[in-house]
Amino acid sequence: MKTLDIQLLGAPRALAAAPLRPDTSPHTGRALRRFALELHVPDERHEELEAELHAAATPEGPHLPGSQGNWRVLDGWSTVSTGHRREIRIYRIQVEEVEVLDPSAVEIDGLPLRPRGYREHVEAGTLTVTLVADVRDEDDAQRLEESLAHPDAFHDVVRRGISDTPLRMRFGRCVWQRAQDGTRRHHLELIAGKGGQEAGHRARDLAGQPLLARTAERTMATSRALADLLQELHARGVLDEPRLRAIEAAATPRPPTREETRELTRTDRLSDYWR
């Protein structure tokens, strides 16, 4: 038995804690400490406590702060209506330490990105990384665009400060926003795993298809035709018959180029995707 200092009901509490078998982190592979606790709470404050426990049991928290880090409440906690004193409620809960996932850099095939925002989650055994990062260097921007041009390809990804072991990951949903200084701010999703583990993500990727793909083809074709028309009118001042036919040909639906496809992922509010 040991003592854990945990903040509960607005005050620090020194709680007797029984060690449990550690769990292995799906993020770092290290052993996560677990403890069993017994809480004695006045009946008039049980609703306040249960609200804290329910919040601390969610992935996002807020978790229970303590002198040795934060703690997540595990599912399955129980309550006894009364103890020896009828005005006291007894809760039996289990807690697990919360890892701090704050990488100094995320390297994609050796390209280092410095996250402005970062989070990870694991669903059905598949790790997904979401980060927001600015890319200012032109060479780095080009390398990233080359990688994004192949959404089905897998890349070596290292999360510096979390694990130095590379993971094989592919890109999921990726959008970008032009910052005030002209640089691109990217919201990138990276998904680990292969084959059957990706079935759920693949189904989501197909949402709205093929309508969205056909719309993109027609939109880009119209944009190119209008650009050609304006350029010709500016250069000649008169639109002759051969060029008219050429512009009409340019308006024929076609698959968008890589640059046009990336333009469709630009957003004016990157914050809408960071929730």
N, C-alpha and C positions, 0 to 999 in steps of 0.2 A: 504494500500500500504506500502511495506517495501523495503529495499535496499539489494540486493545480490551482493557480491563481487566475480566476476567470471573472470577467465583468458580467454581472447579471442584475437585472432590475435596477440599473443605474448606479451600482456600487461594486467595488472589487470584492470577491468572495474567495476565501481559502477553502477548497473543497477536497475531501478525501477521495482519491482516485485509485481504482484497481486496474492495473495494466491488462490489456487484452492482446490477442495475437495481432501483430502489425499487418497492414494491407500493403500491397505493392502498387506504387503510383503508375498509372498508365501514361503519365507525362514524362517522368524522369527515370522510372524504374527503381527508385529508392523506397525503402520501407517507411511507411507512414504510421506514426504512433497512434494508438487507440486506447481509450480508457472508459471504464464504467463509473458513473457518478450517481449519487443519490441526493436529491434536493428536497429540503423541507421548507415549504412555502406557506405563508399565511393564506387562509382561504380567500380573503378579500383581494389578493394579488394574483390569483391563479390564472385569470384571463390574460393579464399583462405578461406573465411568464410564458404561457402557451403561445402567445403571439411572437415572442422572441425566439422560442424553440422552433416554431414553424418557419420563420424567416431564416434561421440559421441552418435549416435542413435543406434549403434550396441551393443550387450551384452558385447563384449570384450573391447569396447572402441578403443582408449583412450577417456575417458569422460572429461567433462569440469571441471578443478580444480577450487576450490574456498576457501575462508577463512572458510567456514562452511562445508567443505567436497567436494566431487565430485558430478557432476550432469550429468544425462543422458538426452539426447534430445528425446522427445516423437515424434512418427510418426505424420505426418500431418502438419508440419510447413509450413508457406506460406510466400510469398514475394510480395511486391508491387513494381512495376518497379521504380517509382520515388515518392519522397515526394514533398514538396514545392520547393525544389531545385532539378533540373533534375539530378545532379551528385550524388545524395544520393539514396540508396536503403533502403527500410524499410522491416524488417523481423519480423514476429510474430511467436514466438516459445513457447513451453511449456517444462519445465524441471522437472525432478524428482530426488530426492536425491538417491545416489548410496550407498548401504549398504556395509560395510566392513565385509566380511565373512572370518574370520581368527581364527578358533577354536584352543584352547590350546590343546585339545585332542578330538579324536573320540573314543567313547566306544562302542564296539560291544559285547552285552551280558556281560557287565562289564569289558571286556578286553580293557584297554586303549592303543591307538595308537597315537603317536606324529607325526602329518603330516609334511613332508618335502615340500610337495606341496599339494594344496587343491583348489577345485572349486566345485560349484554347478550350476545346471541349471534346469529349469522347462519347460517341454514340454507336451502340452495337459493335464495340471494339475498334471503331475507326476514329483516328485522331484528326481533327480539323483545326487548323491554325488560321486566325484572322488578324491582319495587321494593317495599319495605316502608316505610310511612309512617303516622304518627299524624295524625289530624284532630281538633282540639279545638274550633275555632270552629264554632258551630252553622250559620252561613251557608255556610261552606266545606263542611261535612258535607252540607248540603242540595244544594249545587251538584254535589258528587261523586255523590250518590245519583241526581240527575236524569240525569247522564251514564251511570251504570251501568244505568239503566232501559232503555237502548236499545243492547243489545250489538252490533247490526249497524251502528250508526252510526259514522262516522269523525270523529275529532277532531284539532285542531291540537295537536301535542305538541312542546314545546321542551325540550331537555336542556341547561340552563344549565351552562356549564363544559365541555361536550363539543362542542355545535354550537348556534348561535343560529338555524339554519335550521329552520323548523317541518316536522315530518313528519306525514303523514296516517296515523293509526293507529286501530285499533279495540281494544276490550277482549277479552281471552281469558279464561282462568280467573281469577276474583277471589274471594278469601275474606277474612274479617275475624275479629277477635278483640276482645272487650271488655277493655280494659286495667284495671288496678287502680283508677285514678282515674276510671273510667267512660267515658273516651274510646275511640274505635274505632281499632284498629290494622289497617290494610289491607295485604293482599298482592295487588298488582295486576300483571297481565300485559297488555302493550300490544303489538300486532302491526301492523307496517307493511305496506303493499301492498294491492292489490286483485285481484279476479278469480282467475285460475288460481294465483297465488302462495299463496293461502290454502287450497288444496284439502286439504293435509295437516292443517292446523289444524281445518278444518271436519269432517273425518272423526273427529278426536279429540273434538270437541265433541259428536258424535252417539253417543259410546260410552255404552252403557247405556240408550239411548233406544229406544222410548218408555216403557219400564218406569219409569224414574226420574220422568218427567213425570206419569205416571198415579199413582204412589205419592205424589208431592207433592200432587196434587189431593185425594186421599182423606185424607191426613194433615191438611192444613189444614182440610178440611171437618169432620173429627172434632174438631179443636181448637176451631173456632168453635162447634160444637154444644155441647161441654162447657162452654165459657165462658158461653154463653147460658143453659144449664141452671143453672149455679152462681149466676149473677146473679139469675135469676128465683127460685130457691129462697131466696136471701138476702133478696130484697126482699119476697116475699109469705109465705114460710113454707109455702105450699101450691102445688102445681103443678096448675093446672086443665087441662081438656081442650084448649081452644084453644091455649094456650101449648105444651102437649105436642106438638101437631101442628106448630106453628111451629118448635120445636126440631128435630123430625124433618126438616122441610124444610131447615133449616140444615145438616143432616148430609149432604145430597145432594152427591155429588162435583161440583166446579166448578173452573174455572181459578183458581189462587192469585192474590191481589193482588200488586202490586209489593212491598209491605212483607213479605208472607209469603214471597215468593221470595227476597228478600234475607236473611231470617232463616235460610233453608236453607243459605246460604253462610257462616254463622257457625261458627267453630271454636274449640275450647278450647286448641289447640296450633298456633299459626301457624308455629312453628319446623319442624313436620313438612313444610311446603311449601317451606322455604328450604334447599335441599340443593345 
